[in-house]
Amino acid sequence: MQQLPLELVYSIFELVYYGHQYRVDYFTLSSCCLVCKPWTPYAQRLLLRDIHLDLSTDQSSLPAWSISSDAAKLLLSGSSNLGTHVRVLSVTLKTASTDVESLASIMSSCPKLYELAFHSAAMYAFSDDDMAALEAVVKGGVRIRSLIVMGFGVQSPAIYQLISLWPSIQFLRIGSEFVASPPPYPSNLALYELALHRLPSPEIVTWLLASSKDTLRIFDCRDILSHGLTSILSPYAPSLRSVRLLRYSEQTANFLSLCINLEEFAVYHIPLVTGFKNLPQSIEHFVFLNPTWSGSHTLQPVIAAVKSLQKLHTVTCDEDSASHRHFPELVAECEGRGIGLKSDALPLWRYDDAVMVNKFPRGRSVANWVLMEDALE
């Protein structure tokens, strides 16, 4: 096996990078590291691309996919420069006394870090010393493009603190409810994508989008779309290329009517009463989820939508939909019109790669890595 061209070996490693539901296959990549010495650096490059750092006080029982802060510092520092392979860093904060200085040290070893994800239920805010440590990371050249924030409490200012550090953020996902008032100065983020799992106040949304009038192209809302939010988003609607919503309603239909350049529409529940009325004819990629735990007994609203969209080239659904009794009818409709039909939609807890694409769908793919590298240049 050592005689295989290493370029071919690396291509094979890329093919096994994602497992079921696009989880990173850390087990296979770890095994590849141990096969022979020439393979090790190529497998390490992929193994360290997306790492999960656990900063809890109890380091004795970490999940298999997580590493401790001590292990991360040992692994990423030194002459091997393994930190240059890290593009995504997910950080779990389980205590209020998190060692942010250690986190900053680890981030400084990752000069090409693209996405930072914080998961916390205990930490309220970063102290002055914490902010100074993170500011040193920024001064060292770490310019993240994507920020995911989960937790921190409804009154926590941590989101604003992180945003103030990285005006380079173009992709922002906020995964929990928060009501903390925004800072008195306007946000300088030029967002390409805004994803909200819970609706903040109109004041907060206005602040987040203050500098994104000419850049916002993707909006993802995992909550019920309110009249107040649609009013705020209306000026951005004509430029939106992708909209992903929890439910379809009359309010949704009114908002989508303003999205005259919409290329992708995703919905996480099938509307049984209203159906998909008056979808923009510009839609090329239609995504729907119909999981068994909250599924619809019929796919007829989806089939009717597919029939109505003349520019549609791809329909993507989840695995559960592929076993629905109406799925053969959907297959027949798509085949009859030459529309691609895929049943590999990401589950709600996984997200598309945070990249700017020329064509939808984005999905999660090693092909998107080139776009990340270009953005880091």
SULGI-V351595 format. One record per run of one state. SS is the DSSP state (h for helix, s for strand, l for the rest). FROM is the first residue (numbers start at 1). TO is the last residue. If there is no record, write none. Layout:
ss=SS from=FROM to=TO
ss=SS from=FROM to=TO
This chain:
ss=l from=1 to=5
ss=h from=6 to=15
ss=l from=16 to=17
ss=s from=18 to=18
ss=l from=19 to=19
ss=h from=20 to=22
ss=l from=23 to=23
ss=s from=24 to=24
ss=l from=25 to=25
ss=h from=26 to=33
ss=l from=34 to=36
ss=h from=37 to=47
ss=l from=48 to=49
ss=s from=50 to=54
ss=l from=55 to=65
ss=s from=66 to=68
ss=h from=69 to=76
ss=l from=77 to=81
ss=h from=82 to=85
ss=l from=86 to=87
ss=s from=88 to=93
ss=l from=94 to=99
ss=h from=100 to=108
ss=l from=109 to=114
ss=s from=115 to=120
ss=l from=121 to=127
ss=h from=128 to=139
ss=l from=140 to=145
ss=s from=146 to=151
ss=l from=152 to=157
ss=h from=158 to=165
ss=l from=166 to=170
ss=s from=171 to=174
ss=l from=175 to=192
ss=s from=193 to=196
ss=l from=197 to=201
ss=h from=202 to=208
ss=l from=209 to=217
ss=s from=218 to=221
ss=l from=222 to=226
ss=h from=227 to=237
ss=l from=238 to=241
ss=s from=242 to=245
ss=l from=246 to=249
ss=h from=250 to=256
ss=l from=257 to=263
ss=s from=264 to=267
ss=l from=268 to=284
ss=s from=285 to=288
ss=l from=289 to=291
ss=h from=292 to=294
ss=l from=295 to=299
ss=h from=300 to=308
ss=l from=309 to=313
ss=s from=314 to=317
ss=l from=318 to=319
ss=h from=320 to=323
ss=l from=324 to=326
ss=h from=327 to=337
ss=l from=338 to=339
ss=s from=340 to=342
ss=l from=343 to=365
ss=h from=366 to=376
ss=l from=377 to=377
